Amino acid sequence: DDDDDDDDDDDEEDGGDGAAAMEDGDEGAAAGATLRPSFAPYDGAVDSGVRRELRRLPVPPHRYTPLKQQWQNVVGPVVEHLLLQIRFNPKRRCIELKTSKHTRDPGAMQKAADFCQAFLMGFEVQDAVALLRLEDLYIDSFEVTDVKMLHGDHLSRAIGRIAGQDGKTRYAIENATRTRIVVAGQHIHILGSFTNIKVARDAICSLILGAPPGKIFNKMRNVARRMNERW
């Protein structure tokens, strides 16, 4: 009988120790629960995923006056539609673009740079704005000497064939291919879709190589007719 009483006492002590361990575990769990970090609900508007970026575009000297005259038209699309900051730095003689806390589009900086660069190349603001609104527009630039090495009067005559009398040849190519062309000395800039740029570039290269303007007019007339049939 004494042995049975001792066994009962041992069982009660073991049970007491187990209960105490369970209580300690509950207290530890409660302490762990109080130490959990609490975060506010995620708001997508707080973090737009756009990193801070600054970009400078040098302004050629011959574009100072047009930039000053068209500054309001250049600033409007960049600030209102792309939600970027823009200013002209007279000390560095460049346009500075910077993201702001309101910028949402990760590609806004590149779009604004393409828009400003197109204007600095010589395109009208109305034509350059199309780069912001349409996705499939590009600018292709090359020089007359890239097509054929010309010097002196031969180079001048090639540039004259591209422009034509009162710009008639250039306008014919623009209207037929639905592109915009800027002739700045030896530099040729073409704004348009990929396919249209290729057609306009082929016509300009033919003029540089010596093709008569009459032949180019006939070719552009056929191109315009095909495009009208397609659309």
C-alpha positions as CSV (number, residue, x, y, z in Angstrom):
1,D,0.0,0.0,0.0
2,D,2.8,2.4,0.8
3,D,4.3,1.7,-2.6
4,D,1.0,2.5,-4.3
5,D,0.8,5.9,-2.4
6,D,4.3,6.8,-3.6
7,D,3.4,6.1,-7.2
8,D,0.3,8.2,-7.0
9,D,2.4,11.1,-5.5
10,D,4.8,10.8,-8.4
11,D,2.0,10.9,-11.0
12,E,0.6,14.0,-9.4
13,E,4.0,15.7,-9.5
14,D,4.5,14.8,-13.1
15,G,1.1,16.1,-14.0
16,G,1.8,19.3,-12.1
17,D,5.1,19.7,-14.0
18,G,3.3,19.1,-17.4
19,A,0.6,21.7,-16.6
20,A,3.3,24.2,-15.6
21,A,5.2,23.6,-18.9
22,M,2.0,24.1,-20.8
23,E,1.4,27.4,-19.0
24,D,4.9,28.5,-19.8
25,G,4.4,27.6,-23.5
26,D,1.1,29.6,-23.6
27,E,2.9,32.6,-22.0
28,G,5.7,32.3,-24.6
29,A,3.3,32.1,-27.5
30,A,1.4,35.1,-26.1
31,A,4.7,37.0,-25.9
32,G,5.6,36.0,-29.4
33,A,2.2,37.2,-30.6
34,T,2.8,40.6,-29.1
35,L,6.2,40.9,-30.8
36,R,4.8,40.5,-34.3
37,P,5.4,43.6,-36.5
38,S,2.3,45.3,-37.8
39,F,2.3,47.0,-41.2
40,A,-0.2,49.3,-42.7
41,P,-2.2,48.0,-45.7
42,Y,-0.4,48.4,-49.0
43,D,-1.5,51.3,-51.0
44,G,-0.5,51.1,-54.7
45,A,-0.6,54.9,-55.0
46,V,2.2,55.3,-52.5
47,D,4.8,53.5,-54.5
48,S,4.4,53.9,-58.2
49,G,7.5,51.9,-59.0
50,V,9.2,54.8,-60.9
51,R,12.7,55.5,-59.7
52,R,14.0,59.1,-59.5
53,E,15.8,60.0,-62.7
54,L,17.3,63.1,-64.2
55,R,18.1,63.5,-67.9
56,R,19.7,66.4,-69.8
57,L,19.3,67.1,-73.5
58,P,21.8,69.5,-75.1
59,V,20.2,72.2,-77.2
60,P,21.9,73.1,-80.5
61,P,22.6,76.8,-81.0
62,H,20.3,77.2,-84.0
63,R,17.3,75.8,-81.9
64,Y,17.5,78.4,-79.1
65,T,15.1,80.8,-80.8
66,P,12.5,78.2,-81.8
67,L,12.7,76.7,-78.3
68,K,12.1,80.1,-76.7
69,Q,9.1,80.8,-79.0
70,Q,7.5,77.3,-78.5
71,W,8.5,76.7,-74.9
72,Q,4.9,76.7,-73.6
73,N,3.9,74.2,-76.2
74,V,6.9,72.0,-75.3
75,V,6.3,72.2,-71.5
76,G,2.5,71.4,-71.7
77,P,2.6,67.8,-72.9
78,V,5.6,66.9,-70.6
79,V,4.0,68.3,-67.4
80,E,0.3,67.6,-68.0
81,H,0.4,64.2,-69.7
82,L,3.6,62.6,-68.6
83,L,3.6,64.3,-65.1
84,L,7.3,65.1,-65.3
85,Q,9.3,68.2,-64.3
86,I,11.1,70.1,-67.1
87,R,13.2,73.3,-67.2
88,F,15.8,74.9,-69.5
89,N,19.2,75.3,-67.9
90,P,20.8,78.4,-69.5
91,K,24.2,77.7,-67.8
92,R,24.5,74.2,-69.2
93,R,22.4,75.2,-72.3
94,C,20.3,72.0,-72.1
95,I,16.8,70.9,-71.3
96,E,16.5,69.0,-68.0
97,L,13.9,66.4,-67.4
98,K,13.2,65.0,-63.9
99,T,10.6,62.5,-62.5
100,S,8.3,63.7,-59.7
101,K,6.2,62.1,-57.0
102,H,3.2,62.2,-59.4
103,T,4.9,60.3,-62.2
104,R,3.2,56.9,-62.8
105,D,4.5,55.7,-66.1
106,P,8.0,54.0,-66.0
107,G,8.5,54.9,-69.6
108,A,7.5,58.6,-69.3
109,M,11.1,59.8,-69.1
110,Q,12.0,58.1,-72.4
111,K,8.9,59.4,-74.1
112,A,9.6,62.9,-73.0
113,A,13.2,62.6,-74.1
114,D,12.1,61.4,-77.6
115,F,9.6,64.2,-77.8
116,C,12.1,67.0,-76.9
117,Q,14.8,65.4,-79.1
118,A,12.5,65.4,-82.0
119,F,11.8,69.1,-81.5
120,L,15.5,69.9,-81.2
121,M,16.1,68.0,-84.5
122,G,13.8,70.5,-86.3
123,F,10.4,68.9,-86.3
124,E,7.3,71.0,-85.4
125,V,5.8,70.6,-82.0
126,Q,2.5,69.2,-83.4
127,D,4.5,66.5,-85.2
128,A,6.7,65.7,-82.2
129,V,3.7,65.3,-79.9
130,A,2.6,62.3,-82.1
131,L,5.5,60.4,-80.5
132,L,3.7,60.7,-77.1
133,R,0.3,59.6,-78.4
134,L,1.3,56.8,-80.8
135,E,3.4,53.7,-80.1
136,D,4.7,52.8,-83.5
137,L,6.4,56.1,-84.5
138,Y,10.2,56.3,-84.8
139,I,12.9,58.7,-86.0
140,D,15.5,57.7,-88.5
141,S,18.5,59.9,-89.0
142,F,21.3,59.7,-91.5
143,E,23.7,61.9,-93.5
144,V,24.0,62.5,-97.2
145,T,27.6,61.2,-97.2
146,D,26.4,57.9,-95.7
147,V,24.7,57.2,-99.0
148,K,27.4,58.6,-101.3
149,M,30.6,60.5,-100.7
150,L,30.0,63.9,-102.2
151,H,31.9,67.1,-101.7
152,G,31.5,70.8,-102.7
153,D,28.9,71.6,-105.4
154,H,28.0,68.0,-105.8
155,L,26.9,67.8,-102.2
156,S,25.0,71.1,-102.5
157,R,23.1,69.8,-105.6
158,A,22.2,66.6,-103.8
159,I,20.7,68.5,-100.9
160,G,18.9,70.7,-103.4
161,R,17.4,67.7,-105.2
162,I,16.0,66.4,-101.8
163,A,14.4,69.7,-101.0
164,G,13.3,70.6,-104.5
165,Q,12.1,74.0,-105.6
166,D,10.3,75.7,-102.7
167,G,10.4,72.3,-100.9
168,K,8.1,70.7,-103.5
169,T,10.0,67.4,-103.6
170,R,10.2,67.0,-99.9
171,Y,6.5,67.8,-99.5
172,A,5.7,65.2,-102.2
173,I,7.6,62.5,-100.3
174,E,6.0,63.5,-97.0
175,N,2.5,63.4,-98.3
176,A,2.9,60.2,-100.2
177,T,4.6,58.3,-97.4
178,R,2.8,60.0,-94.5
179,T,6.1,60.9,-92.8
180,R,7.8,64.2,-91.8
181,I,11.2,65.0,-93.1
182,V,13.8,67.5,-91.8
183,V,16.7,68.5,-94.0
184,A,19.4,70.1,-91.8
185,G,22.5,70.5,-93.9
186,Q,23.9,67.1,-94.5
187,H,21.6,65.5,-91.9
188,I,18.3,64.0,-92.8
189,H,15.7,63.1,-90.1
190,I,12.5,61.1,-90.9
191,L,9.6,60.8,-88.5
192,G,7.0,58.1,-89.1
193,S,6.2,54.4,-88.9
194,F,8.8,51.7,-89.7
195,T,7.4,50.9,-93.2
196,N,6.8,54.5,-94.2
197,I,10.3,55.5,-93.1
198,K,11.8,52.8,-95.3
199,V,9.8,54.0,-98.4
200,A,10.8,57.7,-97.7
201,R,14.4,56.8,-97.1
202,D,14.6,54.8,-100.4
203,A,13.2,57.8,-102.3
204,I,15.7,60.2,-100.7
205,C,18.6,57.8,-101.3
206,S,17.6,57.7,-105.0
207,L,17.7,61.5,-105.2
208,I,21.1,61.6,-103.6
209,L,22.4,59.0,-106.1
210,G,21.3,61.3,-108.9
211,A,17.8,60.2,-109.8
212,P,15.8,63.0,-111.6
213,P,12.9,64.4,-109.4
214,G,10.3,63.6,-112.1
215,K,11.0,59.9,-111.7
216,I,10.6,60.2,-107.9
217,F,7.3,62.0,-108.3
218,N,5.9,59.2,-110.4
219,K,7.1,56.7,-107.8
220,M,5.6,58.7,-105.0
221,R,2.3,58.9,-106.9
222,N,2.2,55.1,-107.1
223,V,3.1,54.8,-103.5
224,A,0.3,57.2,-102.5
225,R,-2.2,55.3,-104.6
226,R,-1.3,51.9,-103.0
227,M,-1.5,53.4,-99.5
228,N,-5.0,54.8,-100.2
229,E,-6.1,51.5,-101.5
230,R,-4.8,49.8,-98.4
231,W,-6.6,52.2,-96.0
